[in-house]
Amino acid sequence: MRCIYIKDNGEQCKANAMSDSNYCYLHNPDISEEEKREAQTRGGKARGLTVTEPLRKISVSSGEDIFTLLDTTIQEVRDGELDPKVANTIGYLAGVMIRAYEVAKLERRVIDLEQALRS
């Protein structure tokens, strides 16, 4: 839903409304001008979670391990424990790893077939 605020020029604000309001953050009358200024000054820097200590190690050496990694990552994002940007990176790298894993399996099969044909 779009913000219902009407600008001085008669146009409706094009920003999305907050989930619990009919207004976007900057037009929400329930948010003080000071909070709005602070948010603009920060430029959204406080929006994400910060990884303050290393994530716990998860061994990834099989397809099932990758599934476990992604399952854990999804739960940590949903629980607010992990920044979605970090989770996105993990998801991307897991996808790369799956492709590498599949290529390695195919290479092993080709090598085994070549050896079988030679003998």
Backbone bond lengths (Angstrom), bond angles and torsions (degrees), N, CA, C in turn:
res aa  C-N    CA-C-N  psi(-1)  N-CA   C-N-CA  omega(-1)  CA-C   N-CA-C  phi
1 M - - - 1.443 - - 1.531 109.31 -
2 R 1.310 116.52 140.04 1.450 121.16 178.82 1.526 111.16 -84.78
3 C 1.310 114.76 154.99 1.467 122.31 175.14 1.526 108.47 -59.84
4 I 1.331 116.76 138.88 1.465 120.25 -177.18 1.538 113.06 -89.23
5 Y 1.327 117.29 0.22 1.470 121.14 -178.50 1.529 110.00 -63.76
6 I 1.339 115.79 134.71 1.459 121.84 176.30 1.531 107.56 -104.93
7 K 1.320 116.05 123.25 1.466 121.71 -178.46 1.526 110.62 -72.40
8 D 1.339 115.01 169.56 1.468 121.23 179.58 1.527 112.03 -59.06
9 N 1.335 116.63 -29.51 1.467 119.58 -179.01 1.529 112.40 -84.89
10 G 1.334 116.75 5.14 1.457 121.71 177.15 1.520 115.10 89.68
11 E 1.342 117.34 -5.57 1.459 120.84 179.26 1.525 110.70 -84.72
12 Q 1.323 114.96 147.68 1.456 119.99 176.11 1.528 108.74 -79.44
13 C 1.319 116.39 143.00 1.468 121.70 175.37 1.524 108.40 -57.40
14 K 1.324 117.38 139.54 1.466 121.85 -177.16 1.522 113.11 -95.21
15 A 1.324 117.63 -2.35 1.467 121.19 -179.30 1.525 110.51 -74.59
16 N 1.324 115.60 155.84 1.464 120.29 175.32 1.520 109.70 -73.64
17 A 1.322 115.67 142.56 1.467 120.36 176.67 1.521 109.21 -73.60
18 M 1.314 115.79 153.66 1.464 120.69 175.57 1.530 108.00 -67.76
19 S 1.317 117.30 155.09 1.465 120.58 -174.78 1.526 113.23 -61.90
20 D 1.311 117.81 -28.88 1.465 120.62 -177.56 1.537 112.58 -108.08
21 S 1.340 116.96 21.16 1.455 120.53 -175.81 1.527 110.07 -151.19
22 N 1.317 115.60 165.60 1.462 120.88 173.69 1.522 111.35 -92.24
23 Y 1.347 116.57 -0.71 1.457 122.36 -176.50 1.530 110.90 -116.30
24 C 1.335 115.19 154.70 1.467 120.02 170.62 1.531 107.39 -74.38
25 Y 1.319 116.63 174.39 1.461 120.82 -177.34 1.530 111.83 -57.92
26 L 1.329 117.19 -46.46 1.466 120.10 -174.72 1.521 113.79 -72.13
27 H 1.316 118.50 -22.70 1.468 120.34 -179.89 1.529 112.90 -103.93
28 N 1.305 117.35 -0.68 1.461 121.67 -177.95 1.533 109.85 -69.25
29 P 1.340 118.22 116.80 1.467 120.41 -178.49 1.535 113.14 -69.09
30 D 1.338 117.42 -15.08 1.468 120.54 179.79 1.529 112.76 -81.40
31 I 1.335 117.08 -8.35 1.466 120.94 -179.87 1.524 107.85 -105.68
32 S 1.328 115.20 129.47 1.472 119.65 -176.10 1.532 110.58 -67.50
33 E 1.326 114.24 154.99 1.472 119.94 178.37 1.525 110.44 -61.36
34 E 1.325 116.67 -34.26 1.472 120.88 179.51 1.535 110.55 -63.88
35 E 1.343 116.93 -44.28 1.468 120.57 178.08 1.526 110.89 -62.54
36 K 1.321 116.28 -39.38 1.465 120.55 179.38 1.527 110.76 -64.91
37 R 1.347 117.05 -43.23 1.464 120.98 178.49 1.530 110.56 -62.93
38 E 1.330 116.59 -43.23 1.472 120.20 178.83 1.524 110.89 -61.09
39 A 1.316 116.62 -41.82 1.463 120.79 179.71 1.528 110.56 -63.90
40 Q 1.326 117.19 -40.51 1.464 120.60 178.87 1.522 110.66 -67.91
41 T 1.332 116.67 -37.55 1.459 120.89 178.50 1.530 110.70 -64.64
42 R 1.325 116.34 -42.15 1.469 120.80 179.59 1.527 110.99 -69.03
43 G 1.310 116.52 -26.58 1.460 120.21 -179.24 1.509 112.66 64.89
44 G 1.312 117.53 30.61 1.456 121.18 178.10 1.511 113.54 82.85
45 K 1.331 117.98 6.80 1.465 120.20 -176.73 1.518 112.87 -62.40
46 A 1.315 118.21 -28.10 1.465 120.96 -176.82 1.524 111.98 -86.92
47 R 1.347 117.35 0.71 1.454 120.01 -174.47 1.522 112.65 -70.89
48 G 1.313 117.85 -36.77 1.455 119.92 -175.58 1.506 112.37 -91.96
49 L 1.306 114.93 160.05 1.452 120.27 173.18 1.522 108.06 -81.07
50 T 1.293 116.84 152.20 1.452 120.73 179.18 1.518 108.83 -111.09
51 V 1.329 115.48 136.09 1.460 119.64 175.84 1.520 106.23 -80.93
52 T 1.332 116.54 108.69 1.464 120.73 -176.17 1.512 112.43 -95.04
53 E 1.299 117.01 -18.67 1.469 120.28 176.53 1.521 107.38 -141.33
54 P 1.326 116.89 158.64 1.464 118.90 -177.16 1.535 111.44 -58.38
55 L 1.322 115.18 142.97 1.458 119.81 175.62 1.523 108.50 -67.68
56 R 1.336 116.26 152.54 1.452 118.08 -179.86 1.519 109.34 -66.20
57 K 1.317 115.69 145.96 1.457 121.06 -175.89 1.521 110.20 -74.59
58 I 1.331 114.78 136.18 1.461 121.77 174.51 1.511 105.96 -128.14
59 S 1.316 116.98 116.17 1.459 121.62 179.70 1.523 109.03 -67.52
60 V 1.334 116.07 131.48 1.460 120.60 -177.98 1.526 108.19 -126.90
61 S 1.339 115.46 98.85 1.462 119.02 179.47 1.525 112.51 -134.91
62 S 1.324 116.58 6.80 1.461 119.87 177.86 1.524 109.18 -150.99
63 G 1.317 115.64 168.85 1.459 120.53 177.13 1.515 111.81 -59.73
64 E 1.318 116.41 -38.15 1.467 120.35 179.03 1.528 111.22 -65.35
65 D 1.351 116.54 -36.95 1.464 120.42 177.29 1.532 110.92 -64.60
66 I 1.338 115.92 -38.29 1.465 119.86 178.80 1.527 109.56 -65.18
67 F 1.326 116.21 -40.79 1.463 120.08 176.54 1.528 109.98 -59.32
68 T 1.328 117.27 -45.45 1.468 121.65 179.46 1.527 110.58 -61.57
69 L 1.334 117.07 -42.47 1.464 121.46 178.22 1.524 110.88 -59.64
70 L 1.330 116.15 -47.83 1.468 119.63 -179.07 1.525 111.47 -66.95
71 D 1.325 117.27 -39.49 1.463 120.81 177.96 1.526 110.63 -61.19
72 T 1.315 116.57 -45.54 1.469 121.83 179.23 1.527 110.11 -63.17
73 T 1.322 116.84 -44.25 1.459 121.83 -179.40 1.524 111.18 -61.51
74 I 1.321 116.54 -45.35 1.460 120.67 179.19 1.526 110.54 -60.37
75 Q 1.314 117.20 -45.16 1.465 119.96 179.96 1.521 111.96 -63.71
76 E 1.343 116.92 -39.34 1.463 120.01 179.68 1.526 111.53 -66.26
77 V 1.318 117.73 -36.54 1.472 120.47 175.89 1.522 109.30 -66.27
78 R 1.323 116.40 -46.85 1.470 120.35 -178.88 1.519 112.25 -62.69
79 D 1.330 116.66 -32.21 1.469 120.54 179.68 1.525 111.99 -84.21
80 G 1.342 117.43 -1.69 1.459 120.88 179.80 1.509 113.38 76.73
81 E 1.331 117.27 19.57 1.462 121.30 -178.56 1.528 112.64 -94.72
82 L 1.333 117.38 -15.34 1.454 120.72 -174.38 1.525 109.71 -136.11
83 D 1.320 115.96 133.45 1.460 121.92 178.36 1.531 109.22 -63.73
84 P 1.326 117.72 131.13 1.467 120.31 178.75 1.527 113.65 -55.99
85 K 1.340 117.89 -28.70 1.467 120.14 177.75 1.526 110.50 -65.54
86 V 1.320 116.65 -40.89 1.461 120.70 177.73 1.528 109.09 -66.45
87 A 1.335 116.22 -42.47 1.459 120.64 178.79 1.524 111.06 -62.18
88 N 1.321 116.79 -38.91 1.459 120.89 178.26 1.528 110.37 -61.77
89 T 1.319 116.56 -41.59 1.460 120.78 177.95 1.521 110.65 -63.97
90 I 1.329 116.32 -42.92 1.463 120.42 178.22 1.529 109.99 -61.47
91 G 1.334 116.51 -43.66 1.464 120.67 179.19 1.518 111.89 -61.69
92 Y 1.326 116.47 -43.87 1.464 120.59 178.79 1.527 110.18 -61.59
93 L 1.325 116.43 -49.04 1.466 120.19 -178.72 1.526 111.67 -64.77
94 A 1.330 117.27 -34.24 1.468 120.36 176.65 1.530 109.94 -64.40
95 G 1.328 116.81 -38.64 1.463 120.51 176.99 1.518 111.73 -63.50
96 V 1.332 116.26 -42.43 1.465 120.93 176.54 1.525 109.62 -62.32
97 M 1.322 115.78 -42.16 1.468 120.19 -178.96 1.530 111.38 -64.64
98 I 1.326 117.20 -39.51 1.462 120.53 178.42 1.524 110.06 -61.42
99 R 1.333 116.68 -44.28 1.463 119.70 179.07 1.529 111.03 -63.66
100 A 1.325 117.48 -41.88 1.464 120.93 178.11 1.526 110.54 -63.87
101 Y 1.322 115.93 -39.67 1.468 121.55 178.54 1.531 109.92 -62.01
102 E 1.337 117.02 -43.93 1.466 121.06 179.46 1.523 111.33 -64.93
103 V 1.328 117.37 -41.09 1.471 121.24 178.37 1.525 109.88 -64.07
104 A 1.316 117.01 -42.43 1.468 120.41 179.63 1.531 110.84 -62.34
105 K 1.336 116.77 -40.34 1.471 120.05 177.73 1.526 110.82 -63.60
106 L 1.331 116.93 -42.47 1.464 120.54 179.09 1.526 111.24 -64.90
107 E 1.318 116.25 -42.11 1.463 119.85 177.97 1.525 110.65 -60.33
108 R 1.327 116.95 -42.34 1.467 121.13 179.57 1.522 109.60 -62.28
109 R 1.326 117.70 -42.09 1.474 121.42 179.61 1.532 111.07 -64.40
110 V 1.338 116.45 -41.80 1.465 120.01 179.10 1.533 110.14 -63.05
111 I 1.307 116.65 -44.84 1.465 120.66 179.08 1.526 110.05 -60.58
112 D 1.333 116.75 -44.86 1.469 120.37 179.41 1.523 111.35 -62.69
113 L 1.338 117.54 -40.71 1.478 121.20 179.18 1.521 110.55 -67.14
114 E 1.330 118.24 -41.99 1.460 121.41 177.52 1.526 111.27 -60.23
115 Q 1.326 115.79 -42.89 1.462 119.67 179.20 1.518 110.97 -65.45
116 A 1.335 116.30 -38.61 1.465 120.35 179.16 1.524 110.32 -66.22
117 L 1.308 117.99 -37.78 1.471 121.18 179.88 1.530 111.73 -69.43
118 R 1.318 117.22 -33.54 1.476 120.90 178.69 1.515 112.43 -69.32
119 S 1.322 116.46 -29.57 1.466 117.62 -175.71 1.500 113.87 -91.63
